[in-house]
Amino acid sequence: MSPLDTEVPALLLRLDRNPFHHGSLGAVRSLGRAGVEVHAFVERPGTPLSRSRFLRRAHLFHGDAGSAGDVERALLAAAERIGRPAVLIPMDDVGAITAARLAGRLRGRFLLPALPDGLAERVADKAELAALCARFGVPHPPTLAPSSAAEAVAAVAELGLPAVAKWSRPWLLPPGGALRSTTVVRSAAQARWLFGRADRAGSRLLVQKLLPGGPGADWFFHGCFAAGGVCLMGGTGRKELSWPVRAGLTAVGSWRPNPEVAATARTLARRLGFHGVADMDFRRDATTGAYHLLDFNPRPGAQFRLFADRAGLDVVRALHLDLTGRPVRPERARAGRVFVAENYGLLAALASARGPAVGAGRPDVEWAWFAADDPAPFLAMTGGCLRRGLLSLGRRLGGPAGETGRGPMKETERVSGEATCMTS
């Protein structure tokens, strides 16, 4: 018998239009296998997620993802179709922020966490996160917020090159555009050029000291918290491979105990009164040994299924249990477990000269896409990536020049993320 209340359905909300988001597929499979009726918003019919046998119904979102009114209307329409209150699970930052803003208007139709006012937006905002870390004594890379192009140049001079440039509210970046949420800045001219795109980006440019990475430097914490920031379950993992290399999402990750990272994450969530699922990214400073908090995402991370215990409990199931008033009882951790995003793992292994062993032969691997009991999404993803690769090849051979955070550059570089079905 499922420990979850299978009479209460779930609706996944993701407003970032990305049909190759493997985290959403993981949530559909996790809840569906536990007997929960799962609904989700999708970009269009036929996406990999919509092919999952564990998805009861795909709902199309028509409107402006940046409009709280449009999102509210879409959610209420979905609630009518579902026919009874459902657990609402945002799968991206803009969805989490919008759901938190609308919480008072959605209650009765949906079950969702009771977050302090504005907290979801504050932790997702890179400038606000830096201030929170300073307030609570959490290590965070030195970060400056220039107010002019000259100050941007001065900032990289002060912090040293290379530095990291971030947009404080990356969810406001234009969809399908070439501006990246994070860019490694290698020259003063590049910092000046980026500052000139602030109006287009929709938020402030931040310049941050670059902490050198390397093997064993990048860690993450995924946790589910009850009201008041009480940790119900969580785990720490190490990013073994990323795509793009050294600066991207987790292509291969492993579940590894890290008491220092776990304690920092749990303490911060408790002091903030965070309620719901959080994904936090850390980088170890090789000089001091301190783990610096880089990102706090107020929703499940794409690789959350890495932290499934021996009974299959993960942070998404824990959230459903918590919001339906059921106890969360984690079983023994499965340290050493590995997560592999197939469409990135091989690319990352080849690019980093780590070889093809990104999961093959491991006894406990969670594949992002392939599942013997649900093969259709993997096949749809593979076909979709091949089609995008061919489109990218055509653009490389004859498309117009694009732009990225490094200034004018070749179209081959601009579309590299699209060709590999970039997700977050």
Secondary structure as GFF3:
##gff-version 3
##sequence-region A 1 424
A	DSSP	beta_strand	10	13	.	.	.	ID=ss1
A	DSSP	alpha_helix	22	33	.	.	.	ID=ss2
A	DSSP	beta_strand	38	42	.	.	.	ID=ss3
A	DSSP	three_ten_helix	49	51	.	.	.	ID=ss4
A	DSSP	beta_strand	55	60	.	.	.	ID=ss5
A	DSSP	alpha_helix	68	82	.	.	.	ID=ss6
A	DSSP	beta_strand	86	90	.	.	.	ID=ss7
A	DSSP	alpha_helix	93	101	.	.	.	ID=ss8
A	DSSP	alpha_helix	103	106	.	.	.	ID=ss9
A	DSSP	beta_strand	110	111	.	.	.	ID=ss10
A	DSSP	alpha_helix	119	124	.	.	.	ID=ss11
A	DSSP	alpha_helix	126	136	.	.	.	ID=ss12
A	DSSP	beta_strand	143	144	.	.	.	ID=ss13
A	DSSP	alpha_helix	149	159	.	.	.	ID=ss14
A	DSSP	beta_strand	163	167	.	.	.	ID=ss15
A	DSSP	three_ten_helix	170	172	.	.	.	ID=ss16
A	DSSP	beta_strand	182	185	.	.	.	ID=ss17
A	DSSP	alpha_helix	188	195	.	.	.	ID=ss18
A	DSSP	alpha_helix	198	201	.	.	.	ID=ss19
A	DSSP	beta_strand	205	209	.	.	.	ID=ss20
A	DSSP	beta_strand	218	226	.	.	.	ID=ss21
A	DSSP	beta_strand	230	243	.	.	.	ID=ss22
A	DSSP	beta_strand	249	255	.	.	.	ID=ss23
A	DSSP	alpha_helix	259	272	.	.	.	ID=ss24
A	DSSP	beta_strand	276	284	.	.	.	ID=ss25
A	DSSP	beta_strand	291	297	.	.	.	ID=ss26
A	DSSP	three_ten_helix	304	307	.	.	.	ID=ss27
A	DSSP	alpha_helix	315	323	.	.	.	ID=ss28
A	DSSP	beta_strand	338	340	.	.	.	ID=ss29
A	DSSP	alpha_helix	342	351	.	.	.	ID=ss30
A	DSSP	beta_strand	365	367	.	.	.	ID=ss31
A	DSSP	alpha_helix	376	398	.	.	.	ID=ss32
A	DSSP	beta_strand	402	404	.	.	.	ID=ss33
A	DSSP	beta_strand	407	409	.	.	.	ID=ss34
A	DSSP	alpha_helix	411	414	.	.	.	ID=ss35
A	DSSP	alpha_helix	416	419	.	.	.	ID=ss36
###
